[in-house]
């Protein structure tokens, strides 16, 4: 009996995974432990190993398919071993998980399970037509003798199917009065996209008359998938579910930079910031908290995430138990995590469990910005560029390295005054870093 390969649960919050790449094709021999496919979770891309050795008999989830946790994505078994044919496992539709697709998926899997004890009766001509038209016949009710699926059942099923097109493509076609039936889709499984409709419109309209002013056949479309899609969903969730407020402060970095020089620049500025923030969070526990159905949960350990920009978007590796580590240990761990992030090698456990996040855009010349809280955390600290600035000290104008900090916090959990006291303490520790000793 062939072995099922299922979508693994790679994190506490993971409910679906997106297939990014298959490293083997159907018919290939795989060994136990070989990297079988790459999946995009709600946090990062993760390589999944083959659970058994054998022949990759059937791939049910193609690239870009969004699959529920524990759903079957492939079968591995002995060469020639029969596997009941089912349509590709994908509840994504146009890239989004659709509730109505889940029951259909369950029906398909149930049909596979039924094949273990019962047979689906289908005529050879009906089976051939179903394969040619990529039809999942396990969901079709046969009208032949004893419920047998015959060719006309497949034809009637195909006649009821509408043209596959994205909602935006349908809207553009409706606006310009174009029939979708005559358009060749370039999307997954021939799905018609917006650019397909505009391309057809360009061919039918003399000199581009009536087209949108900003239309160009060379416009690039970047699909909202993978990390980009996850970032969009989490940021939208953050703004919709949190009452986000903001405090700002300017910090004189003279002493903190001097302390870094004493380490002979072997520690990063981010490591020093993490150590400062960890101490302040230990003293202001309400900022190191999360909102749960039971109430506000005060978190004992301080796990600080560091936002890192990568080619595909943004990831947040987490340094665990920062308060218990030395600055050198924090700096070494930060470097290791940042390197892994940029190489795309972060594991889910290295991006989970955060209780607070620091986002530093100072290296890009940004002096100040407002960051969005990373759920389910309750606050995030945005760090700007260090700028030599004239300031007044003892009635004298002097030049000092000044950094701007911006604290975004969830006002549902943290009131304005406690948030201000936390930021004030961070400023005090940064201007007097020897208080850390």
Beta strands, then each sheet from edge to edge (+ up, - down):
strand 1: 3-6
strand 2: 16-22
strand 3: 29-30
strand 4: 35-40
strand 5: 45-49
strand 6: 54-59
strand 7: 66-68
strand 8: 72-77
strand 9: 244-252
strand 10: 289-292
strand 11: 295-298
strand 12: 304-310
strand 13: 313-319
strand 14: 356-360
strand 15: 379-393
strand 16: 396-410
sheet 1: 1+ 8- 6+ 3-
sheet 2: 5+ 4- 2+ 7-
sheet 3: 9+ 16- 15+ 14+ 12+ 13-
sheet 4: 10+ 11-
end
